[in-house]
Amino acid sequence: MPASSASPARQPGSSPQLSIGQVLARLSPEFPDLSPSKLRFLEERQLVSPARTASGYRKFSQADVDRLRFVLSMQRDHYLPLKVIRGYLEEMDAGREPVLPSGVPVSAPSMLAAERRLSREELIREAGATTLLLQDAVSASLIVAADTYGEDALTVLKSLVELQRSGIEPRHLRGFRAAAERELGLIESALIPVARRKDASSRAKAAELAREIAGQLEVVRSSLIRSALSRLQ
């Protein structure tokens, strides 16, 4: 993917100029949990490489800020672990057009934009759903009732519309919420050693480890489903 002013690809020609505090001021409105410790953590994981002054202070270019926004968006909106995001960016840096693990390509402008929020009526209209289907989805704990909804809720509701055409209703999927809660319990148990440490760096590491574990659980779940489907053929 060619680099542009909005692209997270590395731009060596961008002169560094921003301190950590200035970067936080730019990104914190979109990502309130961002902290100096998390910025350093992302640098340790090789997601961003700010320049250093002679006295060792980090200086970030606008390209670095765009790259950070891209990384944080992929974490928040796509729930991807950092090693997957790093691989994606390495492909982009090499001039290729990478895709997410789902196989869906992501353009920088769409990822860098703030997440769209939809009213209840907009959500129903864009998903091609009915008010009753949304109510059933909320009752089955598949969608959380809210004043406004994000892209994730829209994706789920669109899937429920398609499933309904095959005779699968939200009430049939109540077990999905219970399964998700069981997986959350597994993740929380695995995080206990890290979660005991209350510093900001440990919290960032715990959040990243949670994503990595969730990704591995998804691999196992997908494999089991594929194996089960093969028995139907």
MOPE-V942533 format. One record per residue. N is the residue number from 1. RES is the residue in one letter. SS is DSSP state (H for helix, E for strand, - for the rest). PSI is psi in degrees with one decimal (NA if undefined). D_CENTER is the distance of its C-alpha to the mean C-alpha in Angstrom with 2 decimals. Layout:
BEGIN
{{N:RES:SS:PSI:D_CENTER} {N:RES:SS:PSI:D_CENTER}}
END
This chain:
BEGIN
{{1:M:-:125.1:20.23} {2:P:-:141.9:22.65} {3:A:-:143.8:21.70} {4:S:-:-178.6:22.29} {5:S:-:-23.3:22.13} {6:A:-:-6.5:18.65} {7:S:-:145.0:17.47} {8:P:-:-0.8:15.50} {9:A:-:153.7:18.12} {10:R:-:139.3:20.68} {11:Q:-:90.6:23.65} {12:P:-:-26.7:26.48} {13:G:-:-7.9:28.66} {14:S:-:117.4:26.58} {15:S:-:132.5:28.66} {16:P:-:142.8:26.96} {17:Q:-:-14.5:27.85} {18:L:E:139.2:25.39} {19:S:-:171.0:25.52} {20:I:H:-43.2:22.73} {21:G:H:-38.8:23.91} {22:Q:H:-36.2:23.75} {23:V:H:-44.5:20.20} {24:L:H:-40.8:19.21} {25:A:H:-34.6:21.30} {26:R:H:-36.6:19.47} {27:L:H:-23.4:15.83} {28:S:-:-34.5:16.42} {29:P:-:-34.5:17.00} {30:E:-:-32.2:13.42} {31:F:-:81.7:12.03} {32:P:-:-24.2:14.86} {33:D:-:-2.8:13.99} {34:L:-:137.5:14.37} {35:S:-:166.0:17.67} {36:P:H:-37.4:20.03} {37:S:H:-39.7:19.36} {38:K:H:-37.8:15.63} {39:L:H:-44.6:16.67} {40:R:H:-36.6:19.24} {41:F:H:-43.1:16.93} {42:L:H:-33.7:14.71} {43:E:H:-41.8:18.14} {44:E:H:-36.6:19.32} {45:R:-:7.2:16.52} {46:Q:-:33.3:17.71} {47:L:-:-24.3:14.71} {48:V:-:147.1:17.18} {49:S:-:79.6:20.99} {50:P:-:154.2:22.76} {51:A:E:165.8:26.51} {52:R:E:141.2:28.94} {53:T:-:171.9:32.10} {54:A:-:-29.2:35.39} {55:S:-:5.0:34.98} {56:G:-:2.6:31.51} {57:Y:-:141.4:29.37} {58:R:E:139.6:25.98} {59:K:E:126.3:25.95} {60:F:E:138.3:22.95} {61:S:-:171.4:23.46} {62:Q:H:-35.5:21.82} {63:A:H:-37.4:20.19} {64:D:H:-41.4:18.73} {65:V:H:-43.6:17.36} {66:D:H:-39.1:15.84} {67:R:H:-42.5:14.31} {68:L:H:-42.6:12.87} {69:R:H:-38.8:11.49} {70:F:H:-47.6:9.88} {71:V:H:-48.3:8.41} {72:L:H:-35.1:7.26} {73:S:H:-41.0:5.87} {74:M:H:-35.0:3.97} {75:Q:H:-49.8:3.01} {76:R:H:-44.6:3.38} {77:D:H:-25.0:3.47} {78:H:H:-3.1:2.93} {79:Y:-:37.2:3.13} {80:L:-:140.7:5.10} {81:P:-:156.8:8.11} {82:L:H:-34.5:9.75} {83:K:H:-30.7:12.60} {84:V:H:-42.9:10.88} {85:I:H:-41.0:9.53} {86:R:H:-42.4:13.10} {87:G:H:-39.4:14.71} {88:Y:H:-45.7:13.14} {89:L:H:-35.6:14.45} {90:E:H:-39.9:17.70} {91:E:H:-41.9:18.27} {92:M:H:-41.3:17.79} {93:D:H:-30.6:20.14} {94:A:-:0.9:22.60} {95:G:-:8.1:22.83} {96:R:-:172.1:21.32} {97:E:-:88.2:18.92} {98:P:-:166.3:16.18} {99:V:E:159.6:14.09} {100:L:-:165.0:10.93} {101:P:-:-26.9:12.12} {102:S:-:-10.4:12.63} {103:G:-:2.7:15.06} {104:V:-:120.5:13.74} {105:P:E:149.3:14.30} {106:V:-:126.4:12.22} {107:S:-:145.3:14.50} {108:A:H:-46.4:14.02} {109:P:H:-40.5:15.49} {110:S:H:-34.3:13.22} {111:M:H:-31.1:10.06} {112:L:H:-14.1:12.15} {113:A:-:151.8:13.49} {114:A:-:147.1:12.85} {115:E:-:136.0:11.31} {116:R:-:142.0:14.41} {117:R:-:137.6:16.09} {118:L:E:141.1:18.62} {119:S:E:169.9:21.76} {120:R:H:-43.3:22.89} {121:E:H:-41.3:25.29} {122:E:H:-40.6:22.89} {123:L:H:-48.0:20.45} {124:I:H:-44.0:23.46} {125:R:H:-47.4:24.89} {126:E:H:-28.9:21.91} {127:A:H:-12.6:21.21} {128:G:-:30.4:24.96} {129:A:-:-177.2:25.21} {130:T:-:162.1:27.91} {131:T:H:-39.4:28.01} {132:L:H:-39.5:29.17} {133:L:H:-42.3:26.25} {134:L:H:-42.7:23.78} {135:Q:H:-41.9:26.14} {136:D:H:-37.9:26.25} {137:A:H:-40.1:22.46} {138:V:H:-43.0:22.44} {139:S:H:-33.8:25.47} {140:A:-:4.8:23.87} {141:S:-:28.9:20.84} {142:L:-:-26.8:18.52} {143:I:-:137.4:17.55} {144:V:-:127.2:18.06} {145:A:-:136.6:20.79} {146:A:-:168.4:20.05} {147:D:-:-38.1:21.73} {148:T:E:158.7:18.91} {149:Y:E:150.7:16.00} {150:G:-:-174.2:12.66} {151:E:H:-31.3:11.60} {152:D:H:-44.1:10.41} {153:A:H:-37.7:13.98} {154:L:H:-43.1:15.47} {155:T:H:-43.6:14.14} {156:V:H:-45.5:15.48} {157:L:H:-37.4:18.69} {158:K:H:-40.7:19.30} {159:S:H:-38.4:19.12} {160:L:H:-33.6:21.51} {161:V:H:-46.2:23.82} {162:E:H:-41.2:24.11} {163:L:H:-36.2:24.63} {164:Q:H:-32.6:27.27} {165:R:H:-22.7:29.17} {166:S:-:9.6:29.56} {167:G:-:9.8:30.81} {168:I:-:117.0:27.75} {169:E:-:160.1:27.31} {170:P:H:-36.1:24.70} {171:R:H:-25.2:27.32} {172:H:H:-14.2:27.27} {173:L:H:13.9:23.64} {174:R:H:-32.9:24.20} {175:G:H:-19.9:23.95} {176:F:H:-40.3:20.25} {177:R:H:-42.1:19.58} {178:A:H:-40.3:22.05} {179:A:H:-39.4:20.52} {180:A:H:-38.6:17.05} {181:E:H:-36.9:19.00} {182:R:H:-41.5:20.86} {183:E:H:-39.5:17.85} {184:L:H:-39.1:16.64} {185:G:H:-40.7:20.20} {186:L:H:-44.8:20.07} {187:I:H:-44.3:17.01} {188:E:H:-39.4:18.73} {189:S:H:-41.3:21.92} {190:A:H:-25.4:20.51} {191:L:H:-6.5:19.14} {192:I:H:-46.8:22.57} {193:P:H:-36.9:23.98} {194:V:H:-38.6:21.20} {195:A:H:-21.7:20.79} {196:R:-:-29.0:24.54} {197:R:-:124.7:24.16} {198:K:-:0.2:23.34} {199:D:-:159.7:22.83} {200:A:H:-37.9:19.73} {201:S:H:-41.9:19.20} {202:S:H:-36.4:19.36} {203:R:H:-40.1:16.84} {204:A:H:-41.8:14.31} {205:K:H:-38.6:15.43} {206:A:H:-42.1:15.25} {207:A:H:-39.7:11.61} {208:E:H:-41.9:10.91} {209:L:H:-37.9:13.56} {210:A:H:-42.7:12.18} {211:R:H:-40.6:9.04} {212:E:H:-43.3:11.73} {213:I:H:-43.8:14.06} {214:A:H:-39.1:11.88} {215:G:H:-41.0:11.41} {216:Q:H:-38.5:15.18} {217:L:H:-36.6:16.02} {218:E:H:-37.8:14.38} {219:V:H:-46.3:16.63} {220:V:H:-45.3:19.59} {221:R:H:-44.8:19.08} {222:S:H:-38.8:18.83} {223:S:H:-42.0:21.90} {224:L:H:-40.3:23.83} {225:I:H:-43.4:23.26} {226:R:H:-40.3:24.38} {227:S:H:-42.0:27.33} {228:A:H:-39.5:28.28} {229:L:H:-32.2:28.14} {230:S:H:-24.1:30.46} {231:R:-:-16.1:33.07} {232:L:-:-13.3:33.21} {233:Q:-:NA:34.21}}
END
